[in-house]
Amino acid sequence: MPQLKGIIVNDAKESLFYDPVKNMPDSFNANDKSRFTEAYIKAINEQIIPSYQKMYDFVKDEYMPKCRTTSGISDIPNGKAYYTYITKFWTTTSMTPDEIFDIGQKEVARIKSEMEKVKDETGFKGDLKAFINYIHTDKKFMPFKTANDVLNFYRDIEKREEPQLKKLFDLVPKAKFEVRETEKFREASASAEYNQSAPDGSRPAIFYVPVVDATKYNVVGMEDLFLHEAIPGHHYQISIQQENTLLPKFRRFGWYGAYGEGWALYTESLGKELGLYTDPYQYFGSLGEEMHRAIRLVVDVGIHTKGWTREQAIKFSLDNDAESESDITSEIERYMAIPGQALAYKIGQMKIIEIRKKAESTLGAKFSIQKFHDEVLKDGCLPLDVFENKMNEWIKSQL
């Protein structure tokens, strides 16, 4: 709804759809410029704005009041069977919801223990909840004055990890990469995100960062976020996949969340190998994000098969997550709206880590982290079961 509302403006010249008029080529003559300007204003005022207003009113007044009040998909006919299916769809494995729920609880406990260690390392006096509140509220974690300060911090992360990237990867993208601020019209409801490059290289890959208020932008976790959304997370995986013209198109441009998001979450664990996480607060930020993904395994299954309410899921997250209450609420509502999707990240990450450990122990001195990463990436997104079989064959070939 905030996105719809942001497009509804009183003055056509303030509309996003008016931008082409502002950017008309100098080669257009005065008559054409005038004609196009009038046509755009007429279309915006008489068609576009009324259509978005109608959509906004429908969602607000008709659609939302008629939505069901329960939280999980199990409340619809055959809902539990549907969720079991959707679990396989999103994880691309044969794991059951109950198995995933148990894994999630174990991971939450493991990560919480690691977070306690980092908290103690900083010398903070107080419990974990107080520490999380401290890093969310203390001004020393909000050092930025302008949006450009935030963007430059991300650009500096790229420079700092660059020397180490060569030690971990032989196969790297050809696509150009940029860090940009998210456009104002959508920043209020946007998350930091990766936008892939054009396959022909005519448009660079972009890491979009929404900066509503730079003075409140928290530095904790920025290294982790860049690893996931940018380099070597989504940028390496997606670019290498679409640049591989030996793959058929459905594989060059296809997507499996368990593999794609699993890879991006796995790259968050490479921070220390890439020369990052030297600041314990940045490492804590990475643990916070991993905890966030572990919690998803518990609350997603809880909501959709175990009768958990929205409020129960929010409370479990608040008890364990480093996110703010508003962010957690938004996340829980996302899981309600897209059953099973949030399972993909952690299940994919754990599978890649499991295969890496197997490769390291099996190959010993023959193990090459560069060759391992190249093999993981070169064939693009695969269902995890297929991916595991492929990697097992690769391990045998290295022997």
C-alpha positions in Angstrom: 0.0 0.0 0.0 2.8 2.5 0.7 4.1 1.8 -2.9 0.6 2.4 -4.4 0.2 5.6 -2.3 3.6 6.9 -3.4 2.5 6.9 -7.0 -0.7 8.8 -6.4 0.3 12.5 -6.7 -1.6 15.7 -7.2 0.7 17.3 -9.7 1.5 15.2 -12.8 4.9 16.8 -13.0 5.8 15.0 -9.7 4.8 11.6 -11.1 7.3 8.9 -11.7 5.7 8.5 -15.1 6.6 12.2 -16.0 10.3 11.4 -16.0 10.5 10.8 -19.8 9.3 14.4 -20.3 12.1 15.7 -18.1 14.6 13.7 -20.2 13.4 14.5 -23.7 16.4 14.7 -26.1 17.6 18.1 -27.3 16.9 17.0 -30.9 13.2 17.2 -30.3 11.8 20.5 -31.6 9.7 22.9 -29.5 6.4 21.7 -31.0 7.1 18.0 -30.3 8.3 18.8 -26.8 5.1 20.8 -26.1 2.9 18.1 -27.7 4.5 15.2 -25.7 4.4 17.2 -22.5 0.6 17.8 -22.9 0.0 14.2 -23.8 1.9 12.9 -20.8 0.1 15.3 -18.4 -3.2 14.2 -19.8 -2.4 10.5 -19.6 -1.1 10.8 -16.0 -4.0 12.9 -14.7 -6.8 11.1 -16.6 -5.6 7.5 -16.7 -2.6 6.6 -14.5 -3.4 8.4 -11.3 -7.1 7.4 -11.3 -6.1 3.8 -12.0 -3.7 3.7 -9.1 -6.2 5.4 -6.8 -8.8 2.8 -7.8 -6.3 0.0 -7.0 -5.4 1.6 -3.7 -9.1 2.0 -2.7 -9.8 -1.6 -3.7 -7.0 -3.1 -1.6 -7.9 -0.9 1.4 -11.7 -1.0 1.3 -12.6 -4.3 -0.3 -9.7 -6.8 -0.4 -8.2 -6.4 3.1 -11.5 -6.5 5.0 -12.4 -9.8 3.4 -9.0 -11.5 4.1 -9.1 -14.5 6.6 -8.0 -13.8 10.1 -6.0 -17.0 10.7 -2.2 -17.0 10.1 -1.3 -20.3 8.5 -2.0 -22.2 5.2 -3.1 -25.3 7.2 -6.4 -23.4 7.8 -7.5 -23.8 4.2 -8.8 -27.1 2.8 -5.9 -29.6 2.4 -3.6 -26.9 3.8 -1.1 -29.3 5.6 -0.7 -31.4 2.5 -0.2 -28.3 0.4 2.5 -27.1 2.8 4.3 -30.4 2.7 4.4 -30.0 -1.1 5.5 -26.4 -1.0 8.3 -27.4 1.4 9.7 -29.7 -1.2 9.1 -27.0 -3.9 11.1 -24.3 -2.0 13.9 -26.5 -0.5 14.2 -28.8 -3.6 14.8 -31.7 -1.1 12.6 -34.4 0.4 12.8 -33.0 3.9 9.6 -32.9 5.9 8.3 -29.8 7.7 8.9 -31.5 11.1 12.5 -32.3 10.2 13.0 -28.6 9.2 11.3 -27.4 12.4 13.8 -29.5 14.5 16.8 -28.3 12.5 15.7 -24.7 13.0 15.5 -25.1 16.8 19.0 -26.6 17.0 20.4 -23.9 14.8 18.8 -21.2 16.9 20.4 -22.6 20.0 23.8 -23.0 18.4 23.9 -19.5 16.9 22.6 -17.9 20.2 25.6 -19.5 22.0 28.0 -18.0 19.5 26.3 -14.6 19.9 26.8 -14.8 23.6 30.6 -15.3 23.0 30.9 -12.3 20.8 28.9 -10.1 23.3 31.3 -11.1 26.0 34.3 -10.4 23.7 33.2 -6.8 23.4 33.2 -6.4 27.2 29.5 -5.5 27.3 28.0 -5.9 30.8 24.4 -7.2 30.5 22.4 -10.0 28.8 22.1 -10.7 25.1 18.8 -8.8 24.8 20.3 -5.7 26.3 23.3 -6.0 24.0 21.1 -6.2 21.0 19.2 -3.1 22.2 22.5 -1.4 22.7 23.7 -1.9 19.1 20.3 -0.8 17.8 20.1 2.4 19.8 23.6 3.7 20.6 24.6 6.6 18.3 28.1 5.2 17.8 26.6 2.6 15.5 25.0 5.3 13.4 28.0 7.3 12.1 26.6 8.5 8.8 25.4 12.0 7.9 24.4 11.6 4.2 23.2 8.9 2.0 26.5 9.1 0.1 28.3 8.2 3.3 26.3 5.0 3.5 27.0 4.1 -0.2 30.7 4.9 0.2 30.9 2.5 3.2 29.6 -0.3 1.0 32.0 0.6 -1.8 34.8 0.5 0.7 33.8 -3.1 1.7 34.2 -4.1 -1.9 37.7 -2.6 -2.0 38.7 -4.3 1.3 37.6 -7.8 0.2 39.0 -7.6 -3.4 42.5 -9.0 -2.6 41.1 -12.0 -0.8 38.5 -12.8 -3.5 41.3 -13.9 -5.9 42.3 -16.5 -3.3 38.8 -18.0 -3.1 37.6 -17.7 -6.7 39.1 -18.4 -10.2 35.7 -18.0 -11.9 34.5 -14.4 -11.6 31.8 -12.4 -13.4 32.4 -10.2 -16.4 29.5 -7.9 -15.6 30.1 -4.4 -14.2 28.8 -3.7 -10.7 27.5 -0.5 -9.0 26.2 0.6 -5.6 23.2 2.9 -5.9 20.7 4.5 -3.6 17.1 3.1 -3.9 14.8 5.6 -5.7 12.8 7.8 -3.4 9.4 6.7 -4.7 9.9 3.2 -3.3 12.4 3.5 -0.5 9.9 3.6 2.3 8.9 -0.1 1.7 12.1 -1.4 0.0 14.8 -3.6 1.3 18.4 -3.6 0.2 18.5 -5.7 -3.0 20.5 -6.9 -5.9 19.4 -6.2 -9.5 21.3 -8.3 -12.0 23.0 -6.9 -15.1 21.7 -7.1 -18.6 23.0 -10.4 -20.2 24.7 -8.4 -23.0 26.4 -6.1 -20.5 24.5 -3.0 -21.6 23.3 -2.4 -18.0 25.5 -3.0 -14.9 24.5 -5.1 -12.0 23.2 -2.8 -9.2 23.2 -3.2 -5.4 20.3 -0.9 -4.3 20.4 0.6 -0.8 17.4 2.4 0.6 18.5 5.3 2.9 15.4 6.9 4.4 17.4 8.8 7.0 21.2 8.4 6.8 21.7 9.6 10.5 19.7 6.5 11.6 21.4 4.0 9.3 23.0 1.3 11.5 26.6 0.3 10.5 26.3 -3.2 12.3 25.8 -5.9 9.7 26.7 -3.8 6.6 29.6 -6.2 5.8 27.4 -9.2 6.0 24.6 -7.6 3.9 27.1 -6.7 1.1 28.5 -10.2 1.1 25.0 -11.6 0.6 23.3 -9.2 -1.8 26.4 -8.1 -3.7 29.9 -9.6 -3.8 30.4 -12.6 -3.8 26.8 -13.4 -3.1 24.1 -12.7 -5.7 26.4 -10.9 -8.0 28.8 -13.8 -8.5 26.2 -16.5 -8.7 23.7 -14.8 -11.0 26.2 -13.2 -13.3 28.3 -16.3 -13.7 25.1 -18.3 -14.5 23.8 -15.9 -17.1 27.2 -15.4 -18.7 27.5 -19.2 -19.3 26.2 -19.4 -22.9 26.8 -23.1 -22.9 23.8 -23.5 -20.7 20.3 -23.6 -22.3 18.3 -20.4 -21.6 16.0 -22.0 -19.1 19.1 -22.7 -17.0 20.9 -19.4 -17.7 18.0 -17.4 -16.4 16.3 -20.0 -14.1 16.2 -19.7 -10.3 15.9 -22.1 -7.4 15.7 -20.2 -4.1 17.3 -23.0 -2.0 20.4 -22.9 -4.2 20.5 -19.2 -5.0 19.6 -17.9 -1.6 21.5 -20.7 0.0 24.7 -19.6 -1.9 24.2 -16.0 -0.8 23.8 -17.0 2.8 26.8 -19.3 2.5 28.9 -16.3 1.3 28.1 -14.5 4.5 30.1 -17.2 6.3 33.1 -16.3 4.1 33.6 -12.9 5.8 36.7 -13.8 7.8 38.3 -15.5 4.9 37.7 -12.4 2.8 39.4 -10.1 5.4 36.1 -8.8 6.9 34.5 -9.3 10.3 37.7 -8.0 12.0 35.3 -5.8 14.1 33.3 -8.0 16.5 30.2 -5.9 16.0 30.3 -6.7 12.2 30.7 -10.4 13.0 27.8 -10.1 15.4 25.8 -8.6 12.6 26.5 -11.7 10.5 25.4 -14.0 13.4 22.3 -11.9 13.7 21.5 -12.5 10.0 22.2 -16.2 10.3 20.0 -16.3 13.4 17.3 -14.5 11.4 17.4 -17.3 8.7 17.4 -20.1 11.4 14.4 -18.6 13.1 12.6 -18.8 9.7 12.7 -22.6 9.8 10.9 -22.6 13.2 8.3 -19.9 12.6 7.4 -20.7 9.0 6.7 -24.4 9.9 5.1 -23.2 13.2 2.7 -20.8 11.5 1.7 -23.2 8.6 1.5 -26.6 10.3 1.6 -26.2 14.1 -1.2 -23.6 14.6 1.1 -20.8 15.6 -0.5 -17.3 15.5 1.1 -14.3 14.0 1.7 -12.9 17.5 3.3 -16.2 18.7 5.7 -16.1 15.7 6.5 -12.5 16.4 7.2 -13.3 20.0 9.5 -16.2 19.2 11.4 -13.9 16.8 11.7 -11.1 19.3 13.1 -13.5 21.9 15.9 -14.6 19.6 16.3 -12.2 16.7 18.5 -9.1 16.5 16.0 -7.3 14.2 13.7 -4.5 15.4 10.1 -5.3 16.2 8.8 -3.5 13.1 11.2 -5.5 10.8 10.2 -8.7 12.5 6.5 -8.0 12.1 7.1 -7.3 8.4 9.0 -10.5 8.1 6.4 -12.7 9.8 3.7 -11.2 7.5 5.9 -12.1 4.5 6.1 -15.8 5.7 2.3 -15.8 6.1 1.9 -14.5 2.6 4.4 -16.8 0.9 4.4 -20.2 2.7 7.7 -22.1 2.6 9.8 -19.6 0.7 11.7 -18.5 3.8 12.9 -22.2 4.3 15.1 -22.0 1.2 17.9 -19.8 2.6 19.1 -21.8 5.6 18.5 -25.2 4.1 20.6 -24.2 1.0 23.4 -22.7 3.1 23.6 -25.8 5.3 23.8 -28.1 2.3 26.7 -26.1 0.7 28.6 -26.0 4.0 28.0 -29.8 4.5 29.3 -30.5 1.0 32.4 -28.3 1.6 33.2 -30.1 4.8 32.8 -33.4 3.0 35.1 -32.3 0.2 37.7 -30.9 2.7 37.8 -34.1 4.7 37.7 -36.5 1.7 40.3 -34.6 -0.4 42.7 -33.4 2.3 45.7 -31.8 0.6 44.0 -32.1 -2.8 41.2 -29.8 -1.7 41.2 -26.4 -3.5 38.8 -23.8 -2.3 39.0 -22.0 -5.7 38.1 -25.2 -7.6 35.3 -26.0 -5.1 33.7 -22.6 -5.5 34.1 -22.7 -9.3 32.3 -26.1 -9.4 29.5 -24.8 -7.1 28.9 -21.9 -9.4 29.6 -22.9 -13.0 26.4 -24.8 -13.7 24.1 -22.2 -12.2 21.0 -22.8 -10.1 20.2 -26.5 -9.5 17.7 -28.3 -7.2 19.7 -29.2 -4.1 19.3 -32.9 -4.6 20.7 -32.6 -8.1 23.4 -30.2 -6.9 24.5 -32.6 -4.2 24.8 -35.5 -6.7 26.9 -33.3 -9.0 29.2 -32.2 -6.2 29.7 -35.8 -5.0 30.8 -36.7 -8.6 33.2 -33.8 -8.5 34.7 -34.9 -5.2 35.3 -38.4 -6.8 36.9 -36.8 -9.9 39.3 -34.8 -7.7 40.6 -38.1 -6.1 
